Amino acid sequence: MTNLKELELWFVTGSQNLYGEETLKQVSKHAQLVADGINNSSKISVSVVFKPIVKSSEEIFETLQQANAAKNCIGIITWMHTFSPAKMWIRGLNVLQKPLLHLHTQFNRDLPWDTIDMDFMNLNQSAHGDREFGFMVTRMRKNRKVVVGHWQDEEVLGEIDVWARAAAGWHDWQGAKFARFGDNMRFVAVTDGDKVEAETQFGFSVNTYAVGDLVAVINNISDAAVAELAQVYERTYEMEASLKPGGEKHQSVLEAAKIELGLRKFLEDGNFKGFSDTFEDLHGLIQLPGIAVQRLMADGYGFAGEGDWKTAALVRASKVMGLGLNGTSAFMEDYTYHFDPANAMVLGSHMLEVDAALANAKPKLEVHPLGIGGKADPARLVFNVDGGNALNASLVDMGNRFRLIVNEVEAVAAPHDLPKLPVARVLWKPLPDMKTGCAAWIYAGGAHHTVYSQCLTKEHLTDFANIAGIECVNIGSDTKLDHFRNQLHWNEAFYQLQSK
Ligand code: MN
């Protein structure tokens, strides 16, 4: 999908010419050590690249322009080792288009009590230099992340990595293409939205493709390729005899394999990063794609059902943000509830399309009728998902802005078998509790479709929303409903004032 180490954060250290050559040599040497130290930390998933220190408006403008144009540069980290008068930064910050992290650090961790003198004081000035820079970024109303602490501190490095991953997800969206087979599910509101505004704000495009064109690609897949993929299924998943060659349902498996090969080819040929489909528009397709979608998601494609392009795009960005972390991020739907007051929880699933990367054991390939859409019985992978900390995230179009809603949840192992449920499923308890979590989600306008993530935290998604410049509301262990509702009201006023 993407190798995060190929992505670069540029480490830009501000200073000024006032200090003289000797001091500036020291600044440069220290900055290089800090940049290399962060780059070499096992906590950091991207590359951190030292840039020559900047000492004037011209050097700042030049460096930030280069960052804008550099293909692999996903953002910049700034640090003012010394004082860097911030009017020098105006021109550069005005044109900066890449995400910005302000690292408020210092070369030395401790005060050298016995030796500290005015030379030391004049070199190690970030305590005031970074405040001057911070004022200007605030004054210019620029989005940025501020991380505070010594650069070798593990917590600081962790915070930098969270933001770096958000910047990587954002980078992945720029110029990304998402394909829609069919329109939105008829009359559904929350999955719809303004695709023009989304492209303007988020950088990805969503366009429609005729299902017939996809069917033409599927029909061109050779029988030999289909047979080969069916064998992969047989090796990879549990299958009853009726699904294997000679069995009565084997034809359904072959059809599903053919759909997967065709979809994969269509997406590869068009350089798409994700897609959506809808069961209301499957003309020429024999089944609603089930296992095909489940396996494509596991390979990194964004997807959401019923034409939900916003969730498909968010699934994709979340997969990029979570590369290399334990667990995955997946398309999910709040399906049905267990309202036992002592043990309330949500059962999450979808008609078919639950990401195969969520499986906690070898999935079972099954063929069952689908009570909707009027197509042939589709093949799908059925499995359970591990418990643990997780979250749900939903991107909604509020008309004047996009809002990202995040709810931290505790996933739990199924307390009982679900022998008759023919789809993969997850169980979770919303934080802070079922009633508050669900009420807050509904007040915020969160969708039934979500990105369910086992590996991302609210910090990743908050950083991502900040980079995107959109509203983000978190529902978690400390959420109080009255305060949360007030926050929504205040945000409403803020975004009304902000919109032009
Ligand atoms: Mn759905």
Residues whose N, C-alpha, C, O or C-beta is under 5 A from the ligand:
A	BS01	MN	G305 E306 E333
